[in-house]
Amino acid sequence: MSKIDLAIKGVPSRQPSTAAGQRNARLWLCMLLLVADMAALATGFAFGLRAAGLQWLADGQWQPLAGGMIVYAVLAFHNQAYNPHCLMHMTQSCRSATMAFAGTLLIFLLVVFSLKATGQLSRLGISAGILCSGTLLVLQRLMIVRMVRRNFADGLFAQLLIIDDGAIPDDVGGMVIVDAAAIGLKADLDDPYMLHRLGTLLRDYDRAVISCPAERKADWAQMLKGGNILGEIIVPELDPMAPLAVQSYRGTPTLVVSRGPLNLANRAKKRLLDIALTVPVLILLAPLMAVVAILIKLDSPGPVFFKQERIGRGNMLFHILKFRSMKVEQCDSAGATSTQRDDDRITRVGAFIRKTSIDELPQLINVLLGEMSLVGPRPHALGSTAEEQLFWQVDRQYWHRHALKPGITGLAQIRGFRGATETRRDILNRVEADLEYLHGWSLMRDIAILLGTLNVLVHKNAY
């Protein structure tokens, strides 16, 4: 049994049917929002055209309507109008839909004027259609939110309450309660396997609330920040814990200490970029990777790939793939010893593939598997140290990096922060760059980092 298997032994998991049922309910309700929006737009403009005395779906009328509905769907998705939270909050739902509707009208007007087609359209029909569509859009969203609140209440999102020698709130309806001591779970920032244990527990939940003594709150906060989940800690008083917000759970004050940095739309865009680039690059580089594999086998006995445990998104452990560049008997699976210049553990082929970053190419497979992204914080070996301190002991914010998928490259790498970590400043530079990337993510920034990586594939610190 591996260390990862031991880390999750005894950890309770949600009933698959319950978790799947909640996910499916949210998916179908979000699809209902989409269908209801399209129906509101079509019905509204049908009324508008009839008010203007025009035939519904006459020649030349349905094409702009269909185009407008597609544009609205794209803008609404971008504005989080189909985020599951819109199912419970009237203001958020109506605001997102209204902003998307306004953007659609702006684009429609720009296209009409640019094509000089204003004379071909009925102003009365368009005006009445806009008014009816906007009104129906807001009304149907208010009705759906009221229906969801009445029928689902607290059952739409999976909620977990972890008790670590803390008080149990009076009202815990709809929550799964876990006794941390009973399953051997504790706030231990120096144990990556404990973090993996927590990540395994949290993966089926949308919200986690911690009840614990005051002296453990800061450690629980640090663990949740990298958990890729809405995490909260029950506190009777405000403590200097860098909270994101103050909320309440059934009348008990809580501090929100973590949220996933990317919403659903941004995660989808990032994943699409990963797939769109990784698949053709893997096909293109397949001959090169085959040649490298043959050279590694001819150069020294042992496997072609080197696998090592790293910490991924949500503090979940995974095995990173690299081309083996060291002699098998001297491979450092824990990463306790940083690679040095002229390191005698490195093979002849290994020296070349490390210098040119070719040894990192198998990580494209990790990207395809969803364990990594092309761009993100670089995952480090569990035993990596700086001045004889583990990375997370140098700076506790180190764990915050794991709110995103680890990347093959990142902001730290294009700034030259790579190679051996001989001093505390070496790892602090990496952490600062990773947190800057995490808090300022955008798709264009990912593309810029990928382009910047081309300039540092061969680097003086790559050895």
C-alpha positions in Angstrom: 0.0 0.0 0.0 1.4 3.4 -1.0 1.8 6.4 1.2 -1.1 8.1 -0.6 -3.4 5.1 0.0 -2.4 5.2 3.7 -3.2 8.9 3.8 -6.8 8.3 2.9 -7.4 5.1 4.8 -10.4 5.5 7.2 -11.5 8.9 5.7 -15.3 8.9 5.2 -16.7 9.9 1.9 -20.1 11.1 0.8 -22.6 8.7 -0.6 -21.9 8.8 -4.3 -25.6 9.0 -5.1 -26.0 12.0 -2.8 -23.1 13.9 -4.3 -24.0 13.0 -7.9 -27.6 13.9 -7.2 -26.7 17.4 -6.1 -24.4 17.9 -9.0 -27.0 16.7 -11.5 -29.7 18.9 -9.9 -27.4 22.0 -10.3 -26.6 21.0 -13.9 -30.2 20.5 -14.9 -31.3 23.7 -13.1 -28.6 25.7 -14.9 -29.8 24.2 -18.2 -33.3 25.3 -17.2 -32.0 28.8 -16.8 -30.5 28.7 -20.3 -33.7 27.3 -21.9 -35.8 29.8 -20.0 -33.6 32.7 -21.2 -33.8 31.6 -24.8 -37.6 31.2 -24.5 -37.9 34.7 -22.9 -35.9 36.3 -25.8 -37.8 34.5 -28.5 -41.3 35.2 -26.9 -40.5 38.8 -26.3 -39.4 39.5 -29.8 -42.4 37.5 -31.1 -44.7 39.9 -29.2 -42.7 42.9 -30.5 -43.0 41.8 -34.1 -46.7 41.2 -33.8 -47.2 44.6 -32.1 -45.5 46.1 -35.2 -47.9 44.2 -37.5 -45.1 41.9 -38.8 -45.3 38.2 -39.4 -43.5 36.0 -36.8 -40.4 34.4 -38.3 -40.9 36.0 -41.7 -38.0 36.0 -44.2 -35.2 38.1 -42.8 -36.5 38.2 -39.3 -35.3 34.9 -37.7 -31.6 35.2 -38.7 -30.8 38.3 -36.6 -32.9 36.8 -33.7 -31.0 33.5 -33.8 -27.7 35.4 -33.9 -28.7 37.6 -31.0 -29.7 34.6 -28.9 -26.2 33.0 -29.6 -24.5 36.2 -28.6 -26.6 36.5 -25.5 -25.7 32.9 -24.4 -22.0 33.6 -24.8 -22.1 36.9 -22.9 -24.4 35.4 -20.2 -22.0 32.5 -19.7 -19.1 34.9 -19.5 -21.0 37.1 -16.9 -21.7 34.0 -14.7 -25.4 34.1 -15.4 -25.4 30.3 -15.3 -23.4 30.0 -12.2 -25.2 27.7 -9.7 -25.2 30.5 -7.1 -27.6 32.4 -9.5 -30.1 29.7 -8.6 -30.3 30.9 -5.0 -29.7 34.7 -5.3 -32.2 36.9 -7.1 -30.1 40.0 -7.3 -27.0 38.1 -8.7 -29.1 36.2 -11.2 -31.0 39.3 -12.5 -27.9 41.4 -12.6 -25.9 38.9 -14.6 -28.7 38.3 -17.1 -29.4 42.0 -17.5 -25.7 42.8 -18.2 -25.6 40.1 -20.8 -28.8 41.4 -22.4 -27.4 44.9 -22.5 -24.2 43.7 -24.1 -26.2 41.8 -26.7 -28.2 44.9 -27.6 -25.0 47.0 -27.9 -23.4 44.4 -30.3 -26.7 44.2 -32.3 -26.9 48.0 -32.7 -23.2 48.2 -33.8 -23.8 45.5 -36.4 -26.9 47.1 -37.7 -25.3 50.5 -38.1 -22.1 49.1 -39.6 -24.2 47.2 -42.2 -26.5 50.2 -42.8 -29.5 48.0 -42.3 -31.5 50.4 -40.1 -34.0 51.1 -42.9 -34.8 47.4 -43.2 -36.0 46.9 -39.6 -39.1 48.1 -37.9 -38.2 50.5 -35.1 -41.5 49.8 -33.3 -41.0 46.0 -33.6 -37.4 46.2 -32.3 -38.4 48.6 -29.4 -41.3 46.4 -28.4 -39.2 43.3 -28.7 -36.5 44.7 -26.5 -39.0 45.8 -23.8 -40.9 42.5 -23.8 -37.7 40.3 -23.9 -36.0 42.2 -21.0 -39.2 42.1 -18.9 -39.7 38.3 -19.5 -36.0 37.7 -18.9 -36.1 39.2 -15.4 -39.5 37.7 -14.5 -38.6 34.1 -15.4 -35.4 34.4 -13.4 -37.2 35.6 -10.3 -39.6 32.7 -10.7 -36.9 30.1 -11.0 -35.0 31.4 -8.0 -38.2 31.3 -5.9 -38.9 27.8 -7.1 -35.3 26.6 -6.3 -35.4 28.2 -2.8 -38.8 26.6 -2.1 -37.9 23.1 -3.3 -34.2 22.7 -2.6 -33.5 25.0 0.4 -30.0 23.9 1.7 -30.0 20.7 -0.4 -28.5 22.2 -3.6 -24.9 22.4 -2.4 -22.9 19.8 -0.5 -21.8 21.2 2.9 -19.4 19.7 5.3 -18.9 20.6 9.0 -15.6 19.4 10.5 -15.5 19.3 14.3 -12.0 19.6 15.8 -12.6 19.9 19.5 -15.0 22.8 18.7 -18.6 23.6 19.5 -21.3 22.1 17.3 -23.8 24.8 16.0 -27.4 24.4 17.1 -28.7 24.1 13.5 -26.7 21.8 11.3 -29.5 20.7 8.9 -28.3 19.7 5.5 -24.7 19.3 6.6 -22.5 16.3 6.8 -20.7 16.3 10.2 -17.2 14.8 10.6 -15.3 14.4 13.9 -11.7 15.1 13.0 -10.2 13.1 15.9 -12.3 10.0 15.0 -10.8 9.9 11.5 -7.3 11.0 12.4 -7.5 14.3 10.7 -5.7 17.3 12.2 -4.3 20.7 11.2 -0.7 19.7 10.5 1.0 22.0 8.0 4.2 20.0 8.0 2.6 16.7 6.8 1.7 16.7 3.0 -0.1 13.4 3.5 -2.4 15.0 6.1 -3.2 17.7 3.5 -3.9 14.9 1.0 -6.2 13.4 3.5 -8.1 16.6 3.9 -8.2 17.1 0.1 -9.7 13.6 -0.3 -12.4 14.5 2.2 -13.3 17.8 0.6 -13.4 16.7 -3.0 -17.2 16.0 -3.0 -18.2 19.1 -1.2 -18.9 22.7 -2.2 -18.5 24.3 1.2 -16.5 23.3 4.3 -17.0 24.8 7.8 -14.5 24.2 10.6 -15.2 24.4 14.3 -12.0 24.3 16.4 -10.2 26.0 19.3 -8.7 29.4 18.8 -5.1 28.1 18.7 -5.9 25.9 15.7 -7.8 28.4 13.6 -4.8 29.8 11.8 -3.5 26.4 10.8 -7.0 25.3 9.5 -7.2 28.6 7.6 -3.8 27.9 5.9 -4.9 24.3 5.0 -8.2 25.5 3.5 -6.7 28.3 1.4 -5.2 25.7 -0.9 -8.2 23.4 -0.9 -10.0 24.8 -4.0 -13.2 25.1 -2.0 -15.4 27.6 -0.2 -13.9 27.3 3.3 -15.0 28.9 6.5 -14.0 28.8 10.1 -16.5 29.3 12.9 -15.3 32.2 15.1 -17.0 34.1 18.0 -14.6 37.0 17.4 -12.5 38.4 14.6 -8.9 37.2 14.5 -6.0 38.4 12.3 -6.4 35.5 9.8 -6.5 37.5 6.5 -10.2 36.6 5.9 -11.8 37.1 2.5 -15.2 38.0 4.0 -17.3 37.8 7.1 -20.5 35.7 6.8 -22.7 33.8 9.2 -23.8 30.2 9.3 -27.2 29.7 10.9 -26.6 32.7 13.1 -23.0 31.8 14.1 -20.4 34.2 12.8 -17.8 32.7 10.3 -14.8 34.0 8.5 -14.4 33.0 4.8 -10.8 32.1 4.5 -10.6 30.6 1.0 -12.4 30.4 -2.4 -11.3 28.8 -5.5 -9.5 31.6 -7.5 -11.2 30.7 -10.8 -14.9 30.5 -11.4 -16.5 27.9 -13.7 -16.2 30.0 -16.9 -12.5 30.7 -16.3 -11.7 27.1 -15.4 -13.4 26.0 -18.6 -11.4 28.6 -20.6 -8.1 27.5 -19.0 -8.8 23.8 -19.6 -9.8 24.4 -23.2 -6.5 26.2 -23.8 -4.6 23.3 -22.2 -6.4 20.7 -24.4 -6.2 22.8 -27.6 -2.4 23.2 -27.2 -1.4 20.0 -25.6 -2.9 17.5 -28.1 -1.2 18.9 -31.2 2.1 19.6 -29.4 2.2 16.0 -28.1 1.5 14.7 -31.7 4.2 17.0 -33.1 6.8 16.1 -30.4 6.0 12.3 -30.4 9.1 11.5 -32.7 11.4 13.6 -30.5 10.1 12.0 -27.3 10.6 8.5 -28.8 14.2 9.3 -29.7 14.8 10.7 -26.2 13.4 7.5 -24.7 15.7 5.3 -26.8 18.7 7.4 -25.9 17.9 7.2 -22.2 17.7 3.4 -22.4 21.0 3.2 -24.3 22.8 5.6 -21.9 22.0 3.9 -18.6 19.9 1.0 -17.3 16.5 1.8 -15.8 13.1 3.1 -16.7 12.6 5.9 -19.2 10.3 8.0 -17.0 10.9 9.3 -13.5 7.8 9.5 -11.3 7.7 11.6 -8.1 5.0 12.7 -5.7 4.0 16.3 -5.9 1.2 18.4 -4.5 -1.5 19.5 -6.9 -4.7 21.5 -6.8 -6.6 21.3 -3.6 -3.5 19.9 -1.8 -4.1 16.5 -3.6 -1.0 14.5 -4.2 -0.2 13.2 -7.7 2.7 11.6 -9.6 4.6 14.0 -11.9 6.2 12.5 -15.0 9.7 13.4 -16.3 12.3 11.8 -18.5 14.8 10.2 -16.2 18.0 12.2 -16.2 19.8 10.6 -13.2 21.2 7.2 -12.6 18.5 4.9 -11.1 20.4 4.1 -7.9 20.9 7.8 -7.2 17.5 9.1 -8.1 16.1 11.3 -5.2 12.4 10.4 -5.0 11.8 12.8 -2.1 13.7 15.7 -3.7 15.6 16.3 -0.5 18.8 17.2 -2.4 18.5 20.0 -5.0 20.3 19.4 -8.2 23.7 21.2 -8.4 25.9 22.3 -11.2 28.0 19.4 -12.4 25.9 17.0 -10.3 27.5 13.5 -10.6 24.1 11.9 -10.3 23.1 13.1 -13.8 23.7 11.0 -16.9 25.1 12.2 -20.1 21.8 12.3 -21.8 20.2 13.7 -18.6 22.5 16.7 -18.7 21.4 17.6 -22.2 17.6 17.1 -21.6 17.7 19.1 -18.4 19.7 21.9 -20.0 17.1 22.2 -22.8 14.1 21.4 -20.6 13.3 18.3 -22.7 13.0 16.3 -19.5 9.8 18.2 -18.7 7.9 17.1 -21.9 6.2 14.0 -20.3 4.3 16.4 -18.1 2.1 17.1 -21.1 0.6 13.7 -20.2 -0.1 15.1 -16.7 -1.9 18.0 -18.4 -4.0 15.7 -20.5 -5.0 13.7 -17.4 -6.1 17.0 -15.7 -3.5 16.8 -12.9 -1.6 19.8 -14.2 -2.0 22.8 -16.5 0.3 24.3 -19.0 0.7 27.4 -16.8 0.5 27.5 -13.1 2.7 27.3 -9.9 5.4 24.8 -10.4 4.9 21.7 -8.1 7.9 21.0 -5.9 9.2 17.7 -4.4 8.0 17.0 -0.9 11.5 17.0 0.5 12.7 20.3 -1.1 14.4 22.6 1.3 16.0 26.1 1.5 18.6 26.7 4.2 17.6 23.3 5.7 14.0 24.3 6.0 11.1 22.7 4.1 9.5 25.2 1.6 6.3 25.5 3.6 8.3 26.2 6.8 10.0 29.2 5.1 6.6 30.8 4.2 3.2 29.5 5.3 1.7 31.2 2.3 3.4 28.4 0.3 0.2 26.3 0.6 -2.0 29.0 -1.0 -0.4 28.2 -4.3 -2.3 24.9 -4.5 -5.6 26.6 -5.1 -4.7 26.3 -8.8 -3.5 23.4 -10.8 0.3 23.2 -10.9 1.9 24.1 -14.2 4.7 23.0 -16.5 5.7 26.7 -16.6 4.7 29.8 -14.7 5.3 33.4 -13.8 8.2 32.4 -11.5 9.9 30.5 -14.3 9.9 33.2 -16.9 11.3 35.6 -14.3 14.3 33.3 -13.9 13.4 31.8 -10.5 14.4 28.2 -11.2 17.3 25.9 -10.3 18.6 25.1 -6.9 17.0 26.7 -3.8 20.1 27.5 -1.7 18.7 30.4 0.3 15.3 31.3 1.7 15.0 34.1 -0.8 15.1 31.6 -3.6 11.8 30.0 -2.5 10.3 33.3 -1.4 10.8 34.7 -4.9 8.9 31.7 -6.3 6.1 32.0 -3.8 5.6 35.7 -4.4 5.5 35.2 -8.1 3.0 32.3 -7.8 0.7 34.3 -5.5 0.8 37.3 -7.9 -0.2 34.9 -10.7 -3.0 33.4 -8.6 -4.5 36.7 -7.7 -4.2 38.2 -11.1 -5.1 35.3 -13.4 -6.3 35.9 -17.0 -6.3 33.9 -20.1 -4.2 36.4 -21.9 -1.6 36.2 -19.1 -1.4 32.5 -19.6 -0.8 33.0 -23.3 1.9 35.6 -22.5 3.6 33.3 -20.0 3.6 30.5 -22.6 5.3 32.8 -25.1 7.7 34.0 -22.5 8.7 30.4 -21.7 10.1 30.1 -25.2 12.9 32.5 -24.2 13.9 30.5 -21.1 13.8 27.0 -22.4 17.6 27.0 -22.2 18.5 28.8 -19.0 21.7 29.2 -17.0 20.0 27.8 -13.9 18.7 24.7 -15.7 21.1 21.9 -14.6 
